[in-house]
């Protein structure tokens, strides 16, 4: 279940082994990074458009920004919850695997 490789970036605890839980956590972290990159690109594009907009459009954009910030916060909370759920599921799977291994 574990892969030994001292230079593997998925070895989050630095023990030289990559567990299933570490693989899941690493994947969740990378997904979060990609979401942040996409959000940054969208923000840069929106800022450029905003600078060219009329005053009325700027008012609407200000309202949208408040909603987007709120949405981004909720999305981050969900990602954090998912990351915790993945870690919990990995630990349960590991425990079941160990129990089955001991029964054999």
Secondary structure, 3 states (H helix, E strand, C coil): CCEECCCCCCCCCCCCEECHHHHHHHHHHHHHHHHHHHHHHHHHHHHHHHHHCCHHHHHHHHHHHHHHHHHHHHHHHHHHHHHHHHHHHHHHHHHHHHHHHHHC
